[in-house]
Amino acid sequence: MNKSSKFDVTVPGEKYEVGHLHPLTLVKRKIEEIFQAMGFSVIEGPEIENEWYNFDALNIPKEHPARDLWDTFYLKNGKLLRTHTSPVQIRYMEKHQPPFRIIVPGRIFRHEATDASHETNFYQVEGLMVGKDISAANFKAIIQEFFSRFFGKKVKARLRPSFFPFTEPSFEVDMTCLVCQGKGCSTCLRTGWIELMGAGMVHPNVLKAGGINPKNWQGFAFGIGMDRLAMMKYKINDIRLFYSGDLRFLKQF
């Protein structure tokens, strides 16, 4: 410091702006906290997959019409960007013997049109619980407890019969849209309900692909849309806001 410069130690320092965690990060941490409290382990898997783990091992053989449910990004090396977190089920079962309960949070990719409730890149939380006497009743109880802890109150949910190649029976889980309180809005497509997950009892063929004998073990699996959970928790009416990079939006968190 030269003689002409002065430093006044009594002047208040400049306050730096504090950063904000992304709302999806906040939701991911909360989800992991709740499920870990219920005895689930948090597992990760690769985002670039092959057809065996993404489709074949999940009871979706080649040329099966069920593959049309997922618009897939195929890569030049013959691999693909995973369309769901379900492939991690197979990877985990190959190396572990039941009983077990796991969740798999992560990004997935689908080549589809975007709107207020759909994106090409979004987050999903896979769940898998396998044991001797696991039933759909166990699934319903766990998911209802998860909703209560996540939203801090009881929320109305419903199970609808559905079809997924990797579960039998299969069902979809909806909850009352908290953006409009069930009255109908663009987020819930004016129905008052928003679809949060697909679920069901793990198909015997999937257990076999993972090296587990379906005669001795059974379980349930589910896939939750993390972005939609965030939309309900923070009452956000458009999923595209999460990926907009708009600081005015992010500063709210």
RAKABEL-V362130 format. One record per backbone hydrogen bond with DSSP energy under -0.5 kcal/mol. NH is the residue of the N-H (numbers start at 1). CO is the residue of the C=O. If there is no record, write none. Layout:
NH/CO
NH/CO
This chain:
5/2
9/7
11/8
16/14
25/22
26/22
27/23
28/24
29/25
30/26
31/27
32/28
33/29
34/30
35/31
36/32
37/33
38/34
38/35
39/36
40/35
41/101
43/41
43/103
49/47
49/80
54/50
55/51
56/51
57/52
58/55
59/56
60/55
64/61
67/64
68/65
69/66
70/67
72/70
74/72
75/79
78/75
80/49
81/73
82/47
82/80
88/85
89/86
90/86
91/87
92/88
93/89
94/90
95/91
95/92
96/92
99/130
100/130
102/128
103/41
104/126
106/124
108/122
109/82
110/120
111/71
112/110
115/118
118/115
122/108
124/106
125/224
126/104
126/124
127/222
128/102
129/220
130/100
131/218
139/135
140/136
141/137
142/138
143/139
144/140
145/141
146/142
147/143
148/144
149/145
150/146
151/147
152/148
153/148
158/174
160/172
162/170
164/167
167/164
168/201
170/162
171/199
172/160
173/197
174/158
174/172
175/194
176/156
177/192
181/177
182/177
183/180
189/186
190/185
191/188
194/175
196/173
197/173
198/223
199/171
200/221
201/169
202/219
203/166
206/203
207/203
208/204
209/205
210/206
211/208
212/207
214/212
216/213
217/213
218/131
220/129
221/200
222/127
223/198
224/125
225/196
226/123
226/224
227/123
229/225
230/226
231/227
232/228
233/229
234/230
235/231
236/231
239/116
241/238
242/239
243/240
244/241
247/245
249/246
250/246
251/247
252/249
253/250
